[in-house]
Amino acid sequence: MKIEEKIEDLIEKNASDFEISKLFKQEIRKYESSLHEIFISNQGKDFLVKHTKVLDKIIMNMYKTVLRRSFGNYLPMRSAIPIALIALGSYGREQLCVHSDIDLLIVYEEVEGYQTQQIIEKLLYLAWDAGMKLGHRVHEVSDLSKAAFEDITIRTSLMESRFIGGSPFAWHATQRELNKIRHTEPKAFLLAKIEEAHTRRAKHPLSMQPNIKESVGGLRDSQLLFWVAQTIYNIVSLRELSGKLFSEEYYREYRVALELLFRVRSALHLISAKQQDNLILEHMPSVAKMLGFTDEKKLVTKVLAAQWRINNFSQVFVKKMVRPYLTNEITLSELRQARVYKNFYILEERIFSPMSVESIEIETLLEFLITLEDKDWKFDPSSIAIFTYSFIKQPMKKSTYSLIRKLFEREHLFSFLKLFYDAGILHEILAIFRKVRHLPQFDGYHHYPVDLHSIKCIESLENIKEPFILNLYKTLSQPQRTLLKIITLVHDAGKGRKQDHSEVGAKLIVPFTSKLGLNENMQQQASLLVKNHINMSRVAFNENIFNEKTLYKFMSNIKSLENLNMLYILTYADINGVGKGTYTTFNSKLLYDLYKASKEVSQNSERITDAAKRLKIERRLQNNEAFKTLTRLQQKKILAIESNLFFFKCSIDEILNISHKAHECKEYKYYLHEGKTFSIEIFRKIPLNLGYLLGNLNYLNVVSMDIFTLFNDVKYFKLEFAFQPSLDTYDQIRMIIEESFDMSKTITLSTPHILKKQIRLDCEHSKQYAQLNIHTTNQKGLLAYIVQNLEELHINIVTAKIHSTKNKANDNFLIEKEHNMCDNAKIIIDKLTQGYQ
């Protein structure tokens, strides 16, 4: 029996509102349970249209039910009842996703005898009781204009109105009002929508986990394009402008991209069973499988490419349509003063083109760019459109590569590269980018796909904020700067292959630099630096950079001071190009320390022993005026500190400051330091329950731990944390530190899962110290657990380097060789792994 017959049967039996709403709820749930099956055969816009039609039918059945119960056997013709049901927003566009709110506009005219408001109220309650996610607006026809001009969101949704059912007379009256609204103050509306889009795009930039609806190149950008076109041209569909405003081919590519986003968004809603618009890592495998992709990387590459296409199309043609309404556009008088070159108008730092050009030779465009003053330029979407249509011969001529090299020789390259990216021709001009175009990076570290990250690295290189690195960059010759720019841009071009991307990139850059006309020595230098482009950050963040063996191994790969200088600058640009906030004070110091230590190694033909390095520091210390003011005994005690590492890690001022505090220590003292990072310094003569302390402060995430034995039986601890505690928790932190001097205190720690193969004990690290490296999954309480177990084995930790990401922990401990420790390595490993193999 059809639902209409079931409803009529219930009405005849004078059933309750509850029984009728229950029937609708069952029908809706039955439909929702079939959505997965429907989606398999009807994806994209077709699926959304079908879904919309089903909702239309359900709403109309509800409306008929309310009318039937209101009028009984005296039901008038629906066209005579002054009510119109109208779909708004995505529902109006027939793009409603399965878990999005259903935006319904109910328009009525107050006619005596029809009880319109009572009918509307009953309809809404029936829909809500049946479980529909109904967002609604109820207006008299005469109130529509007032509502539209009170809120731009309401005006926007009204523009996408679609008649579902009810009185055609009420609908025609509504249309007349809507036409008035569309033609009232279009400029103010358009400028407000563009400003709204700027805010949204800044809030939702391009991401490895893109927001299909809100982010740059998302569905909102396509909607903005339609709103603008409808306001200006009074169109029903964007297709009406195909062949007029834009070519049919260009529009077809845009529609293909839009279709993919429709498919992905619907799949996300179905898989998550809720309104989920972010393509997060958790859902990528399921979405890829549902849409027929072999893996999630291919899916995200296609999604990022689609968002690029929608962004390109919408930005170009929105700007083209609204140009006459923009108050900051170039005036006719300014236009007469602008320099004109090859269809481009140049004024101050802006470049645009009022002309429509189908295709231009890329060499002509490159020659134009080279004529520009060497500074940052802003390219209007009209200029981007011309580059998008550029004609690029493959393979390119030698003269083309000569022009490209001239671009690399400029101080300001970023704006040109961003232009090529926005125009979609970067991979055609620089074929080395073809494999990494829109390639996502699922490492929990990079914020951008490979090609955009590479361009961001150039932006960082051209805007160095660190004074020391900037001065280092200024010492490079012009050929070295050109080479460094090439390396910085293509350092990740080897990604997307099975082989290590550094190895692949080292091979790819040789023929690329050869085509650019660089000599063989520069080609080999480029290859070496690309091969080692992650080594500096890897060593600085994960290894003991104060161990000479580490330094010599590092420099054996880098070869020379010139390469070290260029690698340091490249590493700075690479980290900054990852995303905002990635380059921190903490990793800046680590890189600088590694550079300083490596530079010293590079300048000495003989190996520098720990003793020789210590002696140099002691001489500098003895020449320090503040040190000279100390008593002979105090000086002797400082110079007698056993740990070489203490002298290597600390500056002269830090050595004196720490020693001063140690002289004053009776039983214990501690200091809390707030700044760019939060840290705790502890000086103690009595035992410190370090495992207890770390366990209770685990929530702050320790990133660095130093432990040194000083003098007068004072031991020094410095803990640096990733997170800043709130000021109101300082008293609690002080209490935890105080309690940590009670050795009877215990804390129950969960046992992390550490495998034997994840532990490396290097007893040949140096004469005095062994190095314990634990590279495992990052787990809560891991550091506290390791320290607690080492304390139980009476192993003295000299220092620790803690490096953790969301998924991995790489902890290095320098421990003293005591009590035949290295002969009992198996006991240490068994203790830490707790039987895990």
SULDA-V96558 format. One line per field, one symbol per residue. ss: DSSP state (H for helix, E for strand, L for the rest). psi: psi as a letter, one per 30 degrees, with the letter a starting at -180 (. if undefined). burial: 1 if it has 24 or more other C-alpha atoms within 12 Angstrom, else 0. A space follows every 50 residues. Layout:
ss=???
psi=???
burial=???
This chain:
ss=LLHHHHHHHHHHLLLLHHHHHHHHHHHHHHHHHLHHHHHHHLLHHHHHHH HHHHHHHHHHHHHHHHHHHHHHHHLLLHHHLLEEEEELHHHHLLLLLLLL LEEEEEEELLLLLLLHHHHHHHHHHHHHHLLLLEEEEEEEHHHHHHHHHH LHHHHHHHHLLEEEEELHHHHHHHHHHHHHHHLLLHHHHHHHHHHHHHHH HHHLLLLLLLELLLLLLLHHHHHHHHHHHHHHHLLLLHHHHELLLELHHH HHHHHHHHHHHHHHHHHHHHHHLLLLLELLHHHHHHHHHHHLLLLHHHHH HHHHHHHHHHHHHHHHHHHHHHHHHLLLLLLHHHHHHLEEELLEEEELLE EELLLLLLLLEHHHHHHHHHHLLLLLLEELHHHHHHHHLLELLLLLLHHH HHHHHHHHLLLLLHHHHHHHHHHLLHHHHLHHHHHHLLLLLLLLLLLLLH HHHHHHHHHHHLLLLLHHHHHHHHLLLHHHHHHHHHHHHHLLLLLLLLLL HHHHHHHHHHHHHHHLLLLHHHHHHHHHHHHLLLHHHHHHHHLLLLLHHH HHHHHHHHLLHHHHHHHHHHHHHHHHLLLLLLLLHHHHHHHHHHHHHHHH HHLLLLLLLHHHHHHHHHHHHHLLHHHHLLLHHHHHHHHLLLLHHHHHHL LHHHHHHHHHHHHHLLLEEEEEELLLLEEEEEEELLLLLHHHHHHHLHHH LEEEEEEEELLLLLEEEEEEELLLLLHHHHHHHHHHHHHLLLLLLLLLLL LLLLLHHHEEEELLLLLLEEEEEEEEELLLLHHHHHHHHHHHLLLLEEEE EEEELLLEEEEEEEEELLLLHHHHHHHHHHHHHLLLL
psi=kleeeeeeeeeeghlleeeeeeeeeeeeeeeeffeeeeeefilbeeeeee eeeeeeeeeeeeeeeeeefefbfhjlkeffjhkkkkklbfeefhgklfgl kjjkkjklkjkkffheeeeeeeeeeeeeffgkijklkkkleffeeeeeff kfeeeeeffhkkkeabkfeeeeeeeeeeeeeegkheeeeeeeeeeeeeee eeeilklfikjfeflkgafeeeeeeeeeeeeefhlekffffkfdelleee eeeeeeeeeeeeeeeeeeeeefhljjfkileefeeeeeeeggkelfeeee eeeeeeeeeeeeeeeefeeeefeffkfglkleeeeffkkkkhgkkjjbgk klkfkjkekkkeeeeeeeefflkilklkkkfeeeeeeegljjkkllleee eeeeeeefflfjfeeeeeeeeefggefeejfffefgkgjljiggekflle eeeeeeeeeeefhkfjeeeeeeeffkleeeeeeeeeeeegfgfglglelk feeeeeeefeeefeffgkleeeeeeeeeeeegffeeeeeeffljfgkeee eeeeffefeleeeeeeeeeeeeeeeefelkgejleefeeeeeeeeeeeee efgkflkjleeeeeeeeeeeeffkeeefflleeeeeeeffkejeeeeeek leeeeeeeeeeeefkdelllkkkkbelklkkkkkelkkieeeeeefgeff jkfkkkkkkclhgkkkkkkklfkklleffeeeeeeeeeffgjffklkjkk jljklefgkkjjfgelefllkjkjjakkkkgeeeeeeeeeefghkjkelk jkjkaefkkjkkkjkkjlhheffheeeeeeeefhfk.
burial=00100011011000001001111110110001001101100011111111 11111101111111111111000000010011111111111111111111 11111111100000011011011111111111110111111001101100 01011111111111111111111110111111000100111111001001 10011111111111111111111111111111000001001000010001 10011011111111111111100011111110111111011000011111 11111111111111111111111010000100000000000111111001 11110100011111110111010001111111111111110100000001 10111111111111111111111111111111111111111100111111 11111111111111010010011000000111111111111111110000 11111111110111111100011111111111111110111111111111 11011011111111111111111111111000100111011111111111 11000001010011001100100000100000001011101011111111 01001101111110100111110000111111111011111111111101 11111111111101111111110110000000110111111000001010 01110101111110110011111111101111111111111010111111 1111000011111111100011001001101110000
